Amino acid sequence: MSGGCVLAIDQGTTNTKALMVGRDGQPMFRASAPVSIKSPKPGWVEQDAIELWESVVRVVTECLAWAAEHGCSADGVAISNQRETVVAWHRATGVPVAPAILWQCRRSAAICDELEAQRYGPMLRERTGLGIDPLFSASKMQWLLENVPGLREQASYGDICFGTVDSWLIWKLTRGVVHACDVSNASRTQLLNLKTAEWDDQLLALFQIPRAILPAVKPSSNSFGNCSGLHELRNVPLVSVIGDSHAAMAGQGCFVPGVVKATYGTGSSLMTLLPELSQATGQSKLATTIAWGVADAGVQYALEGNVSMAGSAVQWVGEFLGLPDSVKDTAELAASVENSDGIFFVPAMVGLGAPHWDNRARGTIAGLGRTTRAAHLAHAAIESIAFQVRDVFDAMLEELDSELPVLRADGGATRNDWLMQFQADILGRPVVRSSHEDLSALGAARLGGLTLGWWRSLADLAALPSETKTFVPRLQSGEREERYLGWKLAVRRARLQEAQP
């Protein structure tokens, strides 16, 4: 075997993965390394930025060893990454000033509450496409500036760099030469003006963030410099950078409006392209975001709904039950019973995302009975993923006034056939699962191939072959809606908890 590949890095919440992708757009080799998460206080979720980088080095090293053995070279490097997570580091030394604040973290809730009280919601949604929620990066950045001693003063002198995980990896890969981010990640910070695709001075002033600490915003499919930060990649260009949910949509080949994809990971993201920016603004229950940018071709916009706890809900149940392998053992336990015995598990341990956007909701188990067992809770945890996806899917139907006849699915949890079948049942629509588990890395690689000239357009990417499996609904509509009504009642109870003292 010989020839060039794109080395695609997917830095996720619980794992960092890497693919070697050939000129046919198909993966040839895969490496993976786990990363840890810490929760030092209730509602706080963070990671070690150095550990994130070290995990990248491990998977890159493994991929390059495979490439050397098989006579394959890395022609370019691509990045997809967990979004909204904030990293801050010293410009001179590259040393992080604090733990990376994870996208799930709610420590900036008080800042968001103050913005709500001052009625900044409409302005923020109009400019950024995003509602007020601790999920987004801007309030996390403000929290760091207010709570890390001396940080605001250092930031005012331009001595500090802020960024999302893509910016941190770009900085490390280019050995501190490039401080940049791609437009998809920038659109999730709540500091980017969607219409101009540039940092917005009014938003920077609102969150009290100096422009000097922020990265330059670039298209997703674009040259970001050479990867001199790793000796083995010193002459290899960084050819694409994109948020993981956006990358998965590219990997699915969803380059026209009317196609919805759902990525099932630690959380879940449903996304569909918009014909134009103005279609989804105002009082939307969902977020408007930039899907991607291509050099010399501008940006495309998308409608998105985020679920905070999908795979992590299953992990939580496994940890709660004391299972040795929290995810695998929970799935096996769930499969040991035919149903959830009438219980519903609402995994609102960090609040609820779209379409509820309820920061104060809390995790709830509803419908417990005398016959309820641990296996029923495990079953309900897996069902909760499908129910939350339907919540967002229905909001998309309402907003777009479109049929949306099918759901395309990707991500690790989609390997569970039962979950995919239940998803089709509860949606009442076919679910088409990609055969590629790592679509985020694959999508980033294909956009990188576009930069390298392997393909000429997004239409060429859409034409690349893909293998899928389709799950067709089996439930009758009456049973489907009865089950979904039970879920909605459980969500209502989870949200009522905010009123308790």
N, C-alpha and C positions, 0 to 999 in steps of 0.2 A: 504494500500500500504506500502511496506517496501523494503529495499534494498539500494544499493549504486548508486550514480550518479557522473558524472563529472560536476563540476560547471565551465562553459565556459564563460569567459569574452571577449567581443569584443569591444575594445576601438576604436571607429571610429572618423571621423572628426567632425561630427555634433551631434552624439549620442554615448552613451555608453550603450551597451546591455549585457545581461547575459542570459544564458540558463542553465537549469538543464537537463542533457542528461543521459538517462538510459542505462542499459547494452545491450539493443537491438539497441543502436546507434541512438535512436529517441529522439527529444526534448519533455520534459514533462511540462516545465514552462518557461516563458519568462518575463524579466523585462527590462525596458529602462529608460534612463535619458538623457536629452539634455545637450549639452555643447556649450559654446559660442565661437565665432571667432571674432577677432579684426583686423582691417586694419588701423593702425595709419598713414600710408603714402601710396601713390600710389605704388602698387606692393608688399607692405609688408603685410604679413598675419601671425598672431600669436595667441597663446592660453596661458591660465594660467595653468601651470603644476599642481598646487595645485587643481584647479577646476577639472582637468582631474581625479586626484586621488579621490577627493570627490565624483565624479560621479560613480566611481568604487565602492566605499564604499556603496553608496545608492543602486545600483543594486544587489550587493552581499548580503546586509542586507535583501532585499526583497526576494531574492531567498532562503536564509536560513530560513526565516520565513515560507515560503511555505513548505520547506523541513521538518521543525519541525512539522508542522500541518499534513503532510501526511506521517510521519514516514519514511522519506528518508534521508540518510546521504550523505554528500559530501566526496567521497573517494579520490578525486583529484581535482585540479584546473588547468584550461587551459587558455591560453591567445592568442587571435588574436588582431592585432593592426594596426592602420594607420601607414604607413611606411614613411621613410625619414625625418619625423619631428624630430627635435633635441631638447633635453632637457639637461641642464647643471645645476649641483647642488653642494653644498659644501659637501665634503665627511664626515666631522665631524658632521654637523648639519642636512643634508638632505634638506636644504633650497635652492630652485632654485636661480641661480644668475641672471637670465634674463627670459623673456617670452619664452615659447617654440616656436621655429621657424617652422611654418607649412610647409608641403611638397609643398604647392602651392606658397610659398613665393619666390619672385624674388630679394630679397635684395642683394644676392651674385652674381648678374649678372656681375658686373665689374670684379670680380675674375675669372669668367668663360670666359669672353672676353679676359682677359690676358692669360689664358691657351690656348685659341684658337690662339691668336696672336703668342704664342711661339710654336705652333704646337704640343701640347701634346696629341691631340685627338687620333691618332693611338695607342700610348702607353697605354693610359687609356682604350681604348676599348679592346685592346689585353689582358690586365691584369684583368680588372674588368667586361668586357662585356657591359659597359655603355658609352654612348657618353658624351660630355661636356654639362651640363645643370644645372641651379640652382635648379632643382628638387632634385638632389641627396644630401646626407647629408654632404659630406666632405667640400664643399665650404661654407655651413652654419656654420659648426664648425670653419672654418678658420675666417669667418666674426666675430663670437663671440669673438674669441681670439684677433682679431685686434681692436674691437670696444667697448668692455666692459672694463672699466678702471681697471687695476690691475689683470685682469683675466689670461693673459699669464704667469705672474710671479707665481701666485698661481698654475696654471696648471703645471708649470715646477717643482714645489715641490711635485706634486701628491696630492694636497689638493682639487682638483676639479674632479668630475665625469662627463663624457659626455656619452650620449647614445641616442638611438632612444626610442620611447615610451615604447617598451617592456622592455628595461633596467630600465627605471624609475619605471615601475610597479613591476618588479621583486625586485628592491631595496626596494620599499615600502612594498610589501607583505612579504618579508623576514626580514623586520626591519633592513635593511642596512647590512645584513650578506653577501648577494650575489650581486655582480656587474657583470652581464652577459647579453648576448643577444643570440638570436638563429641565426643560419647560414643564414636563409632566409632574416631576417632583416639586418644582417651584409652585405649581398651581395648587398644591395641597398645603402650603404653608399659611395661607390667608394673608399673605403680603403681596401677592401678585395680582395686578389688574388684568382680568381675563381679556379685555378688549385690546390692550396694548401688548400683552405678554411680557410686561416689564414690572419691576418693583414699583410700588405706588407710594409716593411721598406722604399722602394723607394716612395711609395704613401704617407706614413706618412711624409716623408721629403718634398715631393712636396707641400702638403697642410699645412706644418709646424704644425703638430699635435703630441704632445707627446704620446707615446704608453701608458704611465702610467694612462692617463685619460680615456682610452677606456675599455669597458667591455670584459670579457672572452667570447669567441665564443663557443657555444655548439650546439649539434644537436637539431632539433625541437621537436622530440619525445624523451624525456629525463627527468630525475629528476633534478630540479633546486633548491631544498631545500624545507624547510617547511614554510608555510605561517603564521609565528609568528607575522607578522605586524598587523593582525586582530585577536582579542581575540577569536572570534567564529571559526577561521580557524587554530588555533595555532598548531594543530598536523596533519594538512592536507598537503600532498605534492603538490608542483607545478610540474605537470607532462607533460606539453607541452607548447611551445611558438612558434608562427609562424606569419609572416606578413599576413594581412587580405586577400590579393589577392591570396596568396599561399594557405591559409587555405580554401578559397572558392573552389579552384581546388581540394583539398583533399575532401571537402564536396560533390563535384560533383562526386567523384570516378574516377577522371581522372588520373589514374596511369600508363597509357601506352601512347606512342607518337601517334600523329594523331588525337587527340581529343582536340578541342579548347573550352575554356570556356570564357565567358565575365561576369564580375561583374559590375553591374550598381549601383553606389553609388554617392557620391559627385563628384568624377571623375569616370573613368572607366578603367578597366584593362582586356586586352585579354592575355591569357596565354596558352601555349601548351608545353608538355614535349619534350625534345630533346633526340634522341637516344644516342648522345655523345656530349661532350663539343665543339669539333672543328667544328660542323656543322654550327654554326652561329656566325662568327667573322668578322673581316675586316671592310668593309664599310657598315655594316648593318644599315637599317633605324630603327631597333628595338633593344631591349636590351636583352642580355643574362644574366640570373640570376640563382641563386640556388633555386630550387622549395622547397626543404625541406631536412633535414637530419634526419636519424633514427639511434639511438644508435646502434653501432656494424654493421651497414649496409651501412655507407657512405652517400653521397649526390646524388641527382638527379638534372639535369639541365633543364631549361625551356627557351623558347623564349617568350618575353613579349613586348606588346605595351601599353603605358599609354595615356589616354585622360585626360587632366587636368580638364576640366569642362564638366560634364555630368548632373547629378542632380542639381549641383550648377548653371548650365546655366538656368534651369527652375526657380530656386529660384531667380536668378538675374532679370529675366524678371518680375517675380511677384513683387519684390521690386521696380523695375523701374516703374511699372504701379501703384504702391501704393496699391496693393491688401492686405487685412487683413491677410490671410494665403497664403503666397507667393507661396508655392508649390501646395497645394491642389486647390487653386482658379485658378492658372494658368492652371492646367490640366483641370479643368472644363470649363474654358474659351476656351481653345483649342478645346475641344470637341463640342463647340457650332457652329463650322464651319467645312465644309467638307474638306478644304484644306488650304494651306498657301497663296493662292492668288498669287503664283509665287514669293514670297519672300524667301530669305535664310538668316538665322541668324548664323553667325560664332562666337561662344563664345570664342574669343581669348583674353579675358580681362587680362589673365596672360600669354599670348603667346600661342603657339601651341606645344603640345607634339608630340608623335609618329603619323605618320612617318615623320613629317615635322621638328620637333625640332627647332622651330623658336621662340626664346625668344622675338623678337621685333614685332611680329605680334600683331595686336590689333583687338578687337571686331568689327564686321562689320554686318550691315543689308543691303543686296543687293536686288534690284528689287522692291523697293517701288513704288507704283502706287497710283492713285487718289482714288481707291476703298479699299486700305489697311486700316485695322482696328486693334485694339489692339488684337482681337481674332486671327488674322492671325499671328501676332508676337508670340503669345503664342503657336500656332500650329507649327510654324517654330522652336521654341525653343525645342520642343519635337522631331521634325524631326532631329534636329542637333545632338542629341545623336546617332541616328541610322546611320547618315551619317559618323560621326567620327569613329564609330565602324567599318563601312565598310572600311574606309581608312586604319585602322590597319589590318583588316582581309585580304585585298588585298595585303598588304605588307608581311603578313605571307605566303600567297599563292606563292608570288614571291620568297621569301627567301627559303622556304622549298621544292618548286617544288612538291607540294602534292595537292591532291584534296580537303582535309578538307571538307567533305560532309555535315557537320552539325555544328551548333553553340549551345553550351549549355549556358544557361543564368541564372543568379541569381542576387539578390540584390533588394532593395526596389522599384526601378523604374520598375522592371519587373512585378509588380502587374498591371501595365497599359497594358491591352490587346491590345489596339490600337497601342502602341509603339512596342510591340512584333510582331504584324502583319506587321507593317511597316518595322521593322527590317528584317523580313523574305523576304518581298517584295524587299527591296533595296539590300539585299545580293543575292537573287535568290537561297536561300538554306533554309531548315527547321531550325527553332529555337526551341530548346527544353528547356522549362522553368521548373526549379525545383519548387516543391510545398512548399519548405522550404525557407522562406524569409531570414533567418539568417544563410546562409551556411558557413560564415567565422567562427562563433562561433561553428557551428556543426562540421566543419572540424577539428578545434583545439581540440574539445572534443574527437573526434574519435582517433586522434593521441595520446591524453592523455590516452585513454583506451588501446591503444597499449602499452604504458609504464607500465600501471597497469597490463598487462597480460590478459585483457579481450579478445583481439584478438592476433593472432600470427604473422600476416604479413599484408602488404599493400593489398595483394590479398583478405584477409578476409574483409578489409574495403571496397574494391570495390564491394564485394558481398552483402553488406548490402542493404536492400530494399529501393527504392526511388520512390516517386510519381512525375510524370511530365505531362506537357501539351505541345503538339507540334503545332506550327504555320507554316503552309505551304504557300509558295509564291503564290501570286495571280496575280501580275503584269506581263504583257508581257515584254519580254526582251527589246524591243525597248523603251517602256515607262520608264522602270527601268533605262536604260542607259542615257536617256534624262534627267531624274531627277538628276541623279548622276553627269552628266556633268555640270548642273547648279550649283550644290554644289561646284564642283571643281573650277569653275570660281569665285565663291564667296570667296573661300579660297585664291585664287590667289590675289584677291583684298585686303583681310585682310593682306596678307604678303607684298604687295606692300607699305602698309602704313609706313613700317619701313624706306622707302626712303624719306618720307616727313620731312621737317624741323621741 
